Amino acid sequence: MLTPTSESKCGCGNVLYQHVFLTSLSLLCLRGDKIIGGCEARPHSHPYMAFLYIQKGENSEQCGGFLIREDFVLTAAHCDIGNIKVILGAHCITCQEESQQVINVIKRVLHPKYHPLNHDIMLLKLEKNATLNDNVTLLPIPPKYFRIPPGTICSIAGWGATSHFPVKQDGRLLETNVTLLNWDECKDQYGKVFTYKMVCAGNAEHKAYKGDSGGPLVCRGVASGIVSFTSVISGQATVFTDVYTYREWIKKVLDGN
């Protein structure tokens, strides 16, 4: 069971995220689907998870996110592609569940230096406070001097795609474990694209994929990363925005709102 102070024990599959656009490195932004090859999570075992329903004209997209204050969700900046509603307390996002809280977003705060693949972080101000209970809780961000060493087993969860081709979804929250890689391993895989404000974790068998964007990398009970992008190249890890390096910016936004 995953809680804000423990990692998932699921190790049965992959989690892959995907961006909307392609780059020269065949990177895909994580917008749209679900965790590949993961295990179905125990219902409400990730009570901080947020599902972002994004209305874009006549179409809709989805992202993940996580609750860090009763009125704020942290997610990826590349999920800013339309009107956003946040669904908290969900397990099966396609089912009617009494536990679900649907709340409009009234303000989006993107990092001022955001551009594709860099500073991929955004705060969402909710129209009203979430009601905290067993199904909806907060996920803490890393405290000062709190750093996670490479080799740490962390967890990811999401409602994104469960396969590459064809893309499959079933609406239920999936989870898997991923191992945090060291700087050299991440840099070898992604070159100049990978910066000191990112961390990477996972491999071909354990990754995030389309629709999992914005969801948390949970290490030792805190939000250590935000799902940002991965590669279509087999074996490469998922890249996450390093939450620790944005602590002061997050605090500034929260204090001002």
Disulfide bonds with the S-S distance in Angstrom:
Cys10-Cys39 2.36
Cys12-Cys39 1.87
Cys63-Cys79 2.05
Cys92-Cys95 2.11
Cys154-Cys219 2.00
Cys186-Cys200 1.97
